[in-house]
Amino acid sequence: MKTKVLSLLVVAMLGVVTVFAGNQTEQIEVKGNGNEMSKDRIEKAALSVEGVSSAAWDMETKMLEVVFDETATDTDKIEVAIAEAGHDTPNYKASDEVYNALPEGCKYREQE
């Protein structure tokens, strides 16, 4: 009986370790105005990437903290999604067409 309980405990612990082993936290600089519309758009774009479980953009520092499953995605895919939503990252620039479609209060390039 002890062996069965111990075996079940080990299997349960391995399952928990496996679930959390692939999670990674990264910081990505994302251009944008310090307003709620930009914050919501940036976070929504990051969360739309499969494997991203958390995204929080700091309006003052312009840094996005993302938590993602590194077996499902990477920062490159996250940056692409953000650029496609209209916000520049270190490796990807939003197209002029997408950027120009942003609400006036969310445009940031003129301020750089």
N, CA, C and O atoms as a Tinker XYZ file with bonds, in Angstrom:
   448  protein
     1  N      0.817000   -1.196000    0.000000    73     2
     2  CA     0.000000    0.000000    0.000000    64     1     3
     3  C      0.861000    1.260000    0.000000    63     2     4     5
     4  O      0.562000    2.213000   -0.720000    81     3
     5  N      1.927000    1.273000    0.801000    73     3     6
     6  CA     2.820000    2.418000    0.836000    64     5     7
     7  C      3.431000    2.670000   -0.530000    63     6     8     9
     8  O      3.591000    3.819000   -0.941000    81     7
     9  N      3.768000    1.612000   -1.224000    73     7    10
    10  CA     4.392000    1.736000   -2.547000    64     9    11
    11  C      3.433000    2.379000   -3.539000    63    10    12    13
    12  O      3.844000    3.217000   -4.342000    81    11
    13  N      2.171000    2.002000   -3.492000    73    11    14
    14  CA     1.181000    2.579000   -4.399000    64    13    15
    15  C      0.986000    4.066000   -4.119000    63    14    16    17
    16  O      0.924000    4.864000   -5.054000    81    15
    17  N      0.890000    4.445000   -2.868000    73    15    18
    18  CA     0.704000    5.842000   -2.499000    64    17    19
    19  C      1.925000    6.650000   -2.904000    63    18    20    21
    20  O      1.798000    7.743000   -3.456000    81    19
    21  N      3.104000    6.112000   -2.632000    73    19    22
    22  CA     4.336000    6.807000   -2.999000    64    21    23
    23  C      4.444000    6.960000   -4.515000    63    22    24    25
    24  O      4.861000    8.012000   -5.000000    81    23
    25  N      4.077000    5.934000   -5.258000    73    23    26
    26  CA     4.114000    5.984000   -6.723000    64    25    27
    27  C      3.154000    7.045000   -7.253000    63    26    28    29
    28  O      3.502000    7.801000   -8.161000    81    27
    29  N      1.957000    7.105000   -6.695000    73    27    30
    30  CA     0.995000    8.112000   -7.121000    64    29    31
    31  C      1.491000    9.519000   -6.802000    63    30    32    33
    32  O      1.296000   10.444000   -7.591000    81    31
    33  N      2.116000    9.676000   -5.675000    73    31    34
    34  CA     2.658000   10.973000   -5.290000    64    33    35
    35  C      3.760000   11.410000   -6.251000    63    34    36    37
    36  O      3.806000   12.571000   -6.657000    81    35
    37  N      4.635000   10.499000   -6.611000    73    35    38
    38  CA     5.725000   10.811000   -7.540000    64    37    39
    39  C      5.164000   11.175000   -8.913000    63    38    40    41
    40  O      5.623000   12.136000   -9.530000    81    39
    41  N      4.196000   10.433000   -9.388000    73    39    42
    42  CA     3.580000   10.721000  -10.691000    64    41    43
    43  C      2.910000   12.095000  -10.664000    63    42    44    45
    44  O      3.029000   12.852000  -11.627000    81    43
    45  N      2.215000   12.426000   -9.589000    73    43    46
    46  CA     1.556000   13.726000   -9.473000    64    45    47
    47  C      2.580000   14.856000   -9.465000    63    46    48    49
    48  O      2.374000   15.881000  -10.114000    81    47
    49  N      3.676000   14.678000   -8.740000    73    47    50
    50  CA     4.714000   15.705000   -8.690000    64    49    51
    51  C      5.368000   15.895000  -10.052000    63    50    52    53
    52  O      5.653000   17.025000  -10.448000    81    51
    53  N      5.607000   14.813000  -10.768000    73    51    54
    54  CA     6.192000   14.915000  -12.110000    64    53    55
    55  C      5.260000   15.667000  -13.050000    63    54    56    57
    56  O      5.715000   16.441000  -13.892000    81    55
    57  N      3.970000   15.444000  -12.910000    73    55    58
    58  CA     2.998000   16.155000  -13.732000    64    57    59
    59  C      3.027000   17.648000  -13.477000    63    58    60    61
    60  O      2.969000   18.435000  -14.422000    81    59
    61  N      3.114000   18.054000  -12.225000    73    59    62
    62  CA     3.178000   19.470000  -11.877000    64    61    63
    63  C      4.452000   20.087000  -12.420000    63    62    64    65
    64  O      4.407000   21.181000  -12.983000    81    63
    65  N      5.582000   19.422000  -12.268000    73    63    66
    66  CA     6.856000   19.935000  -12.764000    64    65    67
    67  C      6.816000   20.071000  -14.277000    63    66    68    69
    68  O      7.321000   21.054000  -14.820000    81    67
    69  N      6.232000   19.117000  -14.958000    73    67    70
    70  CA     6.151000   19.159000  -16.415000    64    69    71
    71  C      5.301000   20.333000  -16.888000    63    70    72    73
    72  O      5.646000   20.989000  -17.871000    81    71
    73  N      4.208000   20.601000  -16.207000    73    71    74
    74  CA     3.319000   21.699000  -16.597000    64    73    75
    75  C      4.036000   23.045000  -16.487000    63    74    76    77
    76  O      3.875000   23.898000  -17.360000    81    75
    77  N      4.817000   23.245000  -15.438000    73    75    78
    78  CA     5.453000   24.532000  -15.204000    64    77    79
    79  C      6.851000   24.643000  -15.779000    63    78    80    81
    80  O      7.406000   25.741000  -15.814000    81    79
    81  N      7.432000   23.557000  -16.226000    73    79    82
    82  CA     8.809000   23.585000  -16.713000    64    81    83
    83  C      8.968000   24.430000  -17.970000    63    82    84    85
    84  O     10.029000   25.019000  -18.177000    81    83
    85  N      7.946000   24.504000  -18.809000    73    83    86
    86  CA     8.067000   25.227000  -20.065000    64    85    87
    87  C      7.763000   26.709000  -19.965000    63    86    88    89
    88  O      7.916000   27.424000  -20.955000    81    87
    89  N      7.338000   27.199000  -18.811000    73    87    90
    90  CA     6.984000   28.608000  -18.681000    64    89    91
    91  C      8.225000   29.478000  -18.570000    63    90    92    93
    92  O      9.164000   29.175000  -17.834000    81    91
    93  N      8.198000   30.566000  -19.323000    73    91    94
    94  CA     9.307000   31.507000  -19.326000    64    93    95
    95  C      8.743000   32.913000  -19.226000    63    94    96    97
    96  O      7.680000   33.197000  -19.778000    81    95
    97  N      9.442000   33.792000  -18.531000    73    95    98
    98  CA     9.041000   35.188000  -18.410000    64    97    99
    99  C     10.079000   36.049000  -19.103000    63    98   100   101
   100  O     11.276000   35.903000  -18.857000    81    99
   101  N      9.627000   36.946000  -19.970000    73    99   102
   102  CA    10.520000   37.841000  -20.704000    64   101   103
   103  C      9.970000   39.259000  -20.668000    63   102   104   105
   104  O      8.776000   39.474000  -20.455000    81   103
   105  N     10.848000   40.207000  -20.876000    73   103   106
   106  CA    10.485000   41.616000  -20.996000    64   105   107
   107  C     10.759000   42.045000  -22.439000    63   106   108   109
   108  O     11.824000   41.759000  -22.985000    81   107
   109  N      9.798000   42.728000  -23.047000    73   107   110
   110  CA     9.932000   43.210000  -24.418000    64   109   111
   111  C      9.572000   44.689000  -24.438000    63   110   112   113
   112  O      8.526000   45.080000  -23.920000    81   111
   113  N     10.424000   45.506000  -25.026000    73   111   114
   114  CA    10.094000   46.916000  -25.182000    64   113   115
   115  C      9.050000   47.051000  -26.287000    63   114   116   117
   116  O      9.210000   46.494000  -27.374000    81   115
   117  N      7.983000   47.793000  -26.001000    73   115   118
   118  CA     6.915000   47.998000  -26.978000    64   117   119
   119  C      6.585000   49.484000  -27.006000    63   118   120   121
   120  O      6.256000   50.076000  -25.978000    81   119
   121  N      6.674000   50.081000  -28.186000    73   119   122
   122  CA     6.366000   51.504000  -28.354000    64   121   123
   123  C      4.861000   51.724000  -28.267000    63   122   124   125
   124  O      4.068000   50.913000  -28.745000    81   123
   125  N      4.491000   52.831000  -27.650000    73   123   126
   126  CA     3.085000   53.175000  -27.538000    64   125   127
   127  C      2.910000   54.360000  -26.624000    63   126   128   129
   128  O      3.804000   54.694000  -25.847000    81   127
   129  N      1.754000   54.999000  -26.716000    73   127   130
   130  CA     1.434000   56.091000  -25.803000    64   129   131
   131  C      0.992000   55.488000  -24.484000    63   130   132   133
   132  O      0.422000   54.398000  -24.437000    81   131
   133  N      1.262000   56.210000  -23.432000    73   131   134
   134  CA     0.885000   55.719000  -22.107000    64   133   135
   135  C     -0.591000   55.914000  -21.836000    63   134   136   137
   136  O     -0.973000   56.722000  -20.990000    81   135
   137  N     -1.425000   55.170000  -22.558000    73   135   138
   138  CA    -2.860000   55.263000  -22.305000    64   137   139
   139  C     -3.472000   53.867000  -22.289000    63   138   140   141
   140  O     -2.866000   52.903000  -22.755000    81   139
   141  N     -4.667000   53.777000  -21.752000    73   139   142
   142  CA    -5.330000   52.485000  -21.587000    64   141   143
   143  C     -5.638000   51.797000  -22.922000    63   142   144   145
   144  O     -5.571000   50.571000  -23.015000    81   143
   145  N     -5.975000   52.578000  -23.954000    73   143   146
   146  CA    -6.269000   51.960000  -25.254000    64   145   147
   147  C     -5.040000   51.237000  -25.795000    63   146   148   149
   148  O     -5.138000   50.108000  -26.276000    81   147
   149  N     -3.884000   51.891000  -25.715000    73   147   150
   150  CA    -2.650000   51.257000  -26.192000    64   149   151
   151  C     -2.323000   50.041000  -25.336000    63   150   152   153
   152  O     -1.968000   48.987000  -25.863000    81   151
   153  N     -2.439000   50.183000  -24.030000    73   151   154
   154  CA    -2.158000   49.084000  -23.105000    64   153   155
   155  C     -3.026000   47.870000  -23.441000    63   154   156   157
   156  O     -2.526000   46.751000  -23.559000    81   155
   157  N     -4.313000   48.101000  -23.590000    73   155   158
   158  CA    -5.240000   47.004000  -23.898000    64   157   159
   159  C     -4.894000   46.333000  -25.226000    63   158   160   161
   160  O     -4.911000   45.106000  -25.326000    81   159
   161  N     -4.580000   47.140000  -26.247000    73   159   162
   162  CA    -4.266000   46.590000  -27.566000    64   161   163
   163  C     -3.000000   45.733000  -27.519000    63   162   164   165
   164  O     -2.962000   44.635000  -28.075000    81   163
   165  N     -1.973000   46.241000  -26.855000    73   163   166
   166  CA    -0.692000   45.530000  -26.769000    64   165   167
   167  C     -0.862000   44.213000  -26.014000    63   166   168   169
   168  O     -0.397000   43.166000  -26.465000    81   167
   169  N     -1.524000   44.274000  -24.874000    73   167   170
   170  CA    -1.716000   43.061000  -24.078000    64   169   171
   171  C     -2.590000   42.043000  -24.813000    63   170   172   173
   172  O     -2.320000   40.843000  -24.768000    81   171
   173  N     -3.627000   42.521000  -25.483000    73   171   174
   174  CA    -4.508000   41.623000  -26.241000    64   173   175
   175  C     -3.736000   40.949000  -27.375000    63   174   176   177
   176  O     -3.916000   39.758000  -27.628000    81   175
   177  N     -2.882000   41.706000  -28.056000    73   175   178
   178  CA    -2.083000   41.132000  -29.146000    64   177   179
   179  C     -1.152000   40.053000  -28.616000    63   178   180   181
   180  O     -1.024000   38.990000  -29.223000    81   179
   181  N     -0.504000   40.314000  -27.495000    73   179   182
   182  CA     0.400000   39.313000  -26.920000    64   181   183
   183  C     -0.370000   38.073000  -26.491000    63   182   184   185
   184  O      0.068000   36.949000  -26.739000    81   183
   185  N     -1.513000   38.273000  -25.850000    73   183   186
   186  CA    -2.308000   37.139000  -25.376000    64   185   187
   187  C     -2.930000   36.332000  -26.512000    63   186   188   189
   188  O     -3.349000   35.194000  -26.305000    81   187
   189  N     -2.992000   36.912000  -27.706000    73   187   190
   190  CA    -3.553000   36.184000  -28.846000    64   189   191
   191  C     -2.600000   35.114000  -29.373000    63   190   192   193
   192  O     -3.003000   34.248000  -30.150000    81   191
   193  N     -1.351000   35.173000  -28.957000    73   191   194
   194  CA    -0.359000   34.189000  -29.395000    64   193   195
   195  C     -0.525000   32.931000  -28.562000    63   194   196   197
   196  O     -0.502000   32.981000  -27.332000    81   195
   197  N     -0.693000   31.805000  -29.236000    73   195   198
   198  CA    -0.849000   30.534000  -28.535000    64   197   199
   199  C      0.372000   30.270000  -27.659000    63   198   200   201
   200  O      1.511000   30.356000  -28.118000    81   199
   201  N      0.120000   29.953000  -26.407000    73   199   202
   202  CA     1.197000   29.668000  -25.471000    64   201   203
   203  C      1.468000   30.803000  -24.499000    63   202   204   205
   204  O      2.151000   30.603000  -23.495000    81   203
   205  N      0.939000   32.009000  -24.783000    73   203   206
   206  CA     1.123000   33.136000  -23.873000    64   205   207
   207  C      0.037000   33.065000  -22.804000    63   206   208   209
   208  O     -1.152000   33.019000  -23.119000    81   207
   209  N      0.453000   33.058000  -21.545000    73   207   210
   210  CA    -0.508000   32.946000  -20.460000    64   209   211
   211  C     -0.710000   34.262000  -19.708000    63   210   212   213
   212  O     -1.703000   34.425000  -18.999000    81   211
   213  N      0.228000   35.200000  -19.861000    73   211   214
   214  CA     0.108000   36.471000  -19.153000    64   213   215
   215  C      0.841000   37.549000  -19.936000    63   214   216   217
   216  O      1.895000   37.300000  -20.522000    81   215
   217  N      0.272000   38.750000  -19.940000    73   215   218
   218  CA     0.902000   39.889000  -20.602000    64   217   219
   219  C      0.523000   41.154000  -19.853000    63   218   220   221
   220  O     -0.656000   41.421000  -19.625000    81   219
   221  N      1.531000   41.934000  -19.471000    73   219   222
   222  CA     1.282000   43.181000  -18.746000    64   221   223
   223  C      2.238000   44.245000  -19.271000    63   222   224   225
   224  O      3.455000   44.124000  -19.129000    81   223
   225  N      1.668000   45.304000  -19.888000    73   223   226
   226  CA     2.482000   46.396000  -20.440000    64   225   227
   227  C      2.480000   47.558000  -19.476000    63   226   228   229
   228  O      1.420000   48.041000  -19.076000    81   227
   229  N      3.670000   48.011000  -19.098000    73   227   230
   230  CA     3.814000   49.149000  -18.201000    64   229   231
   231  C      3.805000   50.422000  -19.046000    63   230   232   233
   232  O      4.680000   50.612000  -19.890000    81   231
   233  N      2.827000   51.287000  -18.824000    73   231   234
   234  CA     2.659000   52.484000  -19.641000    64   233   235
   235  C      3.806000   53.475000  -19.476000    63   234   236   237
   236  O      4.086000   54.238000  -20.400000    81   235
   237  N      4.468000   53.484000  -18.342000    73   235   238
   238  CA     5.574000   54.423000  -18.118000    64   237   239
   239  C      6.887000   53.926000  -18.708000    63   238   240   241
   240  O      7.590000   54.674000  -19.388000    81   239
   241  N      7.214000   52.675000  -18.452000    73   239   242
   242  CA     8.503000   52.142000  -18.918000    64   241   243
   243  C      8.443000   51.626000  -20.349000    63   242   244   245
   244  O      9.478000   51.425000  -20.983000    81   243
   245  N      7.229000   51.410000  -20.860000    73   243   246
   246  CA     7.002000   50.861000  -22.211000    64   245   247
   247  C      7.535000   49.431000  -22.333000    63   246   248   249
   248  O      7.912000   48.988000  -23.418000    81   247
   249  N      7.561000   48.714000  -21.200000    73   247   250
   250  CA     8.038000   47.338000  -21.185000    64   249   251
   251  C      6.852000   46.397000  -20.981000    63   250   252   253
   252  O      5.999000   46.610000  -20.120000    81   251
   253  N      6.832000   45.356000  -21.800000    73   251   254
   254  CA     5.805000   44.324000  -21.718000    64   253   255
   255  C      6.414000   43.103000  -21.043000    63   254   256   257
   256  O      7.433000   42.578000  -21.493000    81   255
   257  N      5.791000   42.662000  -19.972000    73   255   258
   258  CA     6.225000   41.412000  -19.341000    64   257   259
   259  C      5.274000   40.320000  -19.793000    63   258   260   261
   260  O      4.063000   40.408000  -19.588000    81   259
   261  N      5.838000   39.289000  -20.411000    73   259   262
   262  CA     5.025000   38.186000  -20.900000    64   261   263
   263  C      5.487000   36.883000  -20.259000    63   262   264   265
   264  O      6.679000   36.658000  -20.050000    81   263
   265  N      4.515000   36.037000  -19.957000    73   263   266
   266  CA     4.787000   34.686000  -19.488000    64   265   267
   267  C      4.227000   33.767000  -20.558000    63   266   268   269
   268  O      3.065000   33.875000  -20.951000    81   267
   269  N      5.081000   32.857000  -21.022000    73   267   270
   270  CA     4.650000   31.987000  -22.111000    64   269   271
   271  C      5.292000   30.614000  -21.991000    63   270   272   273
   272  O      6.313000   30.433000  -21.327000    81   271
   273  N      4.665000   29.658000  -22.652000    73   271   274
   274  CA     5.170000   28.292000  -22.709000    64   273   275
   275  C      6.188000   28.242000  -23.837000    63   274   276   277
   276  O      5.830000   28.354000  -25.009000    81   275
   277  N      7.455000   28.075000  -23.480000    73   275   278
   278  CA     8.510000   28.111000  -24.494000    64   277   279
   279  C      8.473000   26.920000  -25.446000    63   278   280   281
   280  O      9.178000   26.916000  -26.455000    81   279
   281  N      7.669000   25.918000  -25.142000    73   279   282
   282  CA     7.513000   24.813000  -26.091000    64   281   283
   283  C      6.452000   25.137000  -27.139000    63   282   284   285
   284  O      6.349000   24.448000  -28.154000    81   283
   285  N      5.652000   26.197000  -26.892000    73   283   286
   286  CA     4.573000   26.560000  -27.813000    64   285   287
   287  C      4.870000   27.815000  -28.622000    63   286   288   289
   288  O      4.367000   27.957000  -29.737000    81   287
   289  N      5.680000   28.733000  -28.083000    73   287   290
   290  CA     5.935000   29.996000  -28.775000    64   289   291
   291  C      7.265000   30.578000  -28.324000    63   290   292   293
   292  O      7.985000   29.982000  -27.524000    81   291
   293  N      7.577000   31.756000  -28.855000    73   291   294
   294  CA     8.806000   32.455000  -28.462000    64   293   295
   295  C      8.570000   33.963000  -28.587000    63   294   296   297
   296  O      7.521000   34.400000  -29.059000    81   295
   297  N      9.553000   34.741000  -28.160000    73   295   298
   298  CA     9.385000   36.197000  -28.177000    64   297   299
   299  C      9.241000   36.729000  -29.601000    63   298   300   301
   300  O      8.581000   37.746000  -29.818000    81   299
   301  N      9.844000   36.061000  -30.556000    73   299   302
   302  CA     9.735000   36.491000  -31.950000    64   301   303
   303  C      8.269000   36.497000  -32.399000    63   302   304   305
   304  O      7.805000   37.476000  -32.984000    81   303
   305  N      7.549000   35.420000  -32.130000    73   303   306
   306  CA     6.136000   35.337000  -32.517000    64   305   307
   307  C      5.297000   36.378000  -31.777000    63   306   308   309
   308  O      4.352000   36.938000  -32.333000    81   307
   309  N      5.649000   36.627000  -30.537000    73   307   310
   310  CA     4.921000   37.629000  -29.751000    64   309   311
   311  C      5.158000   39.022000  -30.332000    63   310   312   313
   312  O      4.219000   39.809000  -30.452000    81   311
   313  N      6.398000   39.330000  -30.692000    73   311   314
   314  CA     6.702000   40.638000  -31.280000    64   313   315
   315  C      5.989000   40.827000  -32.610000    63   314   316   317
   316  O      5.520000   41.927000  -32.905000    81   315
   317  N      5.898000   39.783000  -33.410000    73   315   318
   318  CA     5.187000   39.868000  -34.697000    64   317   319
   319  C      3.722000   40.227000  -34.453000    63   318   320   321
   320  O      3.181000   41.103000  -35.129000    81   319
   321  N      3.080000   39.565000  -33.502000    73   319   322
   322  CA     1.666000   39.830000  -33.212000    64   321   323
   323  C      1.464000   41.269000  -32.748000    63   322   324   325
   324  O      0.473000   41.906000  -33.108000    81   323
   325  N      2.390000   41.776000  -31.958000    73   323   326
   326  CA     2.278000   43.144000  -31.459000    64   325   327
   327  C      2.451000   44.142000  -32.610000    63   326   328   329
   328  O      1.719000   45.128000  -32.693000    81   327
   329  N      3.406000   43.888000  -33.485000    73   327   330
   330  CA     3.615000   44.767000  -34.643000    64   329   331
   331  C      2.390000   44.741000  -35.561000    63   330   332   333
   332  O      2.013000   45.769000  -36.123000    81   331
   333  N      1.782000   43.587000  -35.710000    73   331   334
   334  CA     0.583000   43.480000  -36.538000    64   333   335
   335  C     -0.587000   44.249000  -35.935000    63   334   336   337
   336  O     -1.536000   44.596000  -36.640000    81   335
   337  N     -0.521000   44.517000  -34.631000    73   335   338
   338  CA    -1.567000   45.302000  -33.956000    64   337   339
   339  C     -1.267000   46.798000  -34.003000    63   338   340   341
   340  O     -2.096000   47.607000  -33.587000    81   339
   341  N     -0.074000   47.177000  -34.511000    73   339   342
   342  CA     0.235000   48.591000  -34.689000    64   341   343
   343  C      1.320000   49.164000  -33.796000    63   342   344   345
   344  O      1.529000   50.378000  -33.781000    81   343
   345  N      2.015000   48.312000  -33.052000    73   343   346
   346  CA     3.027000   48.806000  -32.116000    64   345   347
   347  C      4.403000   48.230000  -32.446000    63   346   348   349
   348  O      4.556000   47.031000  -32.679000    81   347
   349  N      5.398000   49.119000  -32.459000    73   347   350
   350  CA     6.769000   48.720000  -32.796000    64   349   351
   351  C      7.438000   48.026000  -31.610000    63   350   352   353
   352  O      7.198000   48.363000  -30.451000    81   351
   353  N      8.278000   47.053000  -31.935000    73   351   354
   354  CA     9.093000   46.339000  -30.957000    64   353   355
   355  C     10.542000   46.435000  -31.428000    63   354   356   357
   356  O     10.789000   46.942000  -32.522000    81   355
   357  N     11.501000   45.966000  -30.641000    73   355   358
   358  CA    12.898000   46.057000  -31.088000    64   357   359
   359  C     13.174000   45.372000  -32.427000    63   358   360   361
   360  O     14.039000   45.819000  -33.180000    81   359
   361  N     12.459000   44.305000  -32.730000    73   359   362
   362  CA    12.748000   43.539000  -33.945000    64   361   363
   363  C     11.733000   43.696000  -35.071000    63   362   364   365
   364  O     11.999000   43.296000  -36.204000    81   363
   365  N     10.578000   44.273000  -34.772000    73   363   366
   366  CA     9.528000   44.405000  -35.791000    64   365   367
   367  C      8.873000   45.780000  -35.700000    63   366   368   369
   368  O      8.573000   46.273000  -34.613000    81   367
   369  N      8.660000   46.379000  -36.857000    73   367   370
   370  CA     7.990000   47.671000  -36.937000    64   369   371
   371  C      6.609000   47.450000  -37.549000    63   370   372   373
   372  O      6.468000   46.735000  -38.541000    81   371
   373  N      5.601000   48.064000  -36.956000    73   371   374
   374  CA     4.251000   47.982000  -37.506000    64   373   375
   375  C      4.241000   48.610000  -38.894000    63   374   376   377
   376  O      4.922000   49.606000  -39.136000    81   375
   377  N      3.472000   48.031000  -39.796000    73   375   378
   378  CA     3.369000   48.617000  -41.135000    64   377   379
   379  C      2.733000   50.000000  -41.010000    63   378   380   381
   380  O      1.973000   50.265000  -40.078000    81   379
   381  N      3.054000   50.876000  -41.965000    73   379   382
   382  CA     2.473000   52.220000  -41.951000    64   381   383
   383  C      0.956000   52.163000  -42.029000    63   382   384   385
   384  O      0.267000   52.962000  -41.394000    81   383
   385  N      0.435000   51.224000  -42.805000    73   383   386
   386  CA    -1.022000   51.091000  -42.954000    64   385   387
   387  C     -1.678000   50.767000  -41.609000    63   386   388   389
   388  O     -2.687000   51.373000  -41.248000    81   387
   389  N     -1.114000   49.824000  -40.878000    73   387   390
   390  CA    -1.683000   49.443000  -39.575000    64   389   391
   391  C     -1.485000   50.569000  -38.565000    63   390   392   393
   392  O     -2.395000   50.904000  -37.808000    81   391
   393  N     -0.279000   51.153000  -38.562000    73   391   394
   394  CA     0.002000   52.249000  -37.625000    64   393   395
   395  C     -0.945000   53.424000  -37.865000    63   394   396   397
   396  O     -1.493000   53.980000  -36.913000    81   395
   397  N     -1.140000   53.804000  -39.121000    73   395   398
   398  CA    -1.992000   54.949000  -39.448000    64   397   399
   399  C     -3.460000   54.710000  -39.089000    63   398   400   401
   400  O     -4.224000   55.662000  -38.932000    81   399
   401  N     -3.853000   53.450000  -38.961000    73   399   402
   402  CA    -5.231000   53.123000  -38.591000    64   401   403
   403  C     -5.465000   53.196000  -37.081000    63   402   404   405
   404  O     -6.604000   53.085000  -36.629000    81   403
   405  N     -4.396000   53.381000  -36.295000    73   403   406
   406  CA    -4.561000   53.513000  -34.845000    64   405   407
   407  C     -5.344000   54.782000  -34.523000    63   406   408   409
   408  O     -5.269000   55.760000  -35.266000    81   407
   409  N     -6.095000   54.775000  -33.422000    73   407   410
   410  CA    -6.757000   56.013000  -32.997000    64   409   411
   411  C     -5.714000   57.104000  -32.750000    63   410   412   413
   412  O     -4.591000   56.795000  -32.353000    81   411
   413  N     -6.056000   58.347000  -32.974000    73   411   414
   414  CA    -5.107000   59.460000  -32.836000    64   413   415
   415  C     -4.385000   59.455000  -31.488000    63   414   416   417
   416  O     -3.186000   59.731000  -31.426000    81   415
   417  N     -5.096000   59.149000  -30.429000    73   415   418
   418  CA    -4.496000   59.152000  -29.102000    64   417   419
   419  C     -3.496000   58.040000  -28.865000    63   418   420   421
   420  O     -2.808000   58.027000  -27.844000    81   419
   421  N     -3.411000   57.104000  -29.800000    73   419   422
   422  CA    -2.508000   55.963000  -29.638000    64   421   423
   423  C     -1.260000   56.055000  -30.516000    63   422   424   425
   424  O     -0.365000   55.217000  -30.415000    81   423
   425  N     -1.203000   57.065000  -31.370000    73   423   426
   426  CA    -0.038000   57.209000  -32.257000    64   425   427
   427  C      1.137000   57.757000  -31.462000    63   426   428   429
   428  O      0.994000   58.715000  -30.702000    81   427
   429  N      2.276000   57.154000  -31.642000    73   427   430
   430  CA     3.445000   57.464000  -30.812000    64   429   431
   431  C      4.679000   57.858000  -31.622000    63   430   432   433
   432  O      5.619000   58.413000  -31.053000    81   431
   433  N      4.709000   57.599000  -32.894000    73   431   434
   434  CA     5.943000   57.843000  -33.687000    64   433   435
   435  C      6.304000   59.306000  -33.755000    63   434   436   437
   436  O      7.491000   59.632000  -33.769000    81   435
   437  N      5.343000   60.201000  -33.798000    73   435   438
   438  CA     5.640000   61.634000  -33.881000    64   437   439
   439  C      6.323000   62.121000  -32.603000    63   438   440   441
   440  O      7.016000   63.138000  -32.626000    81   439
   441  N      6.141000   61.426000  -31.522000    73   439   442
   442  CA     6.645000   61.855000  -30.223000    64   441   443
   443  C      8.048000   61.360000  -29.942000    63   442   444   445
   444  O      8.643000   61.749000  -28.937000    81   443
   445  N      8.588000   60.523000  -30.791000    73   443   446
   446  CA     9.913000   59.945000  -30.538000    64   445   447
   447  C     11.017000   60.936000  -30.824000    63   446   448
   448  O     12.194000   60.613000  -30.664000    81   447
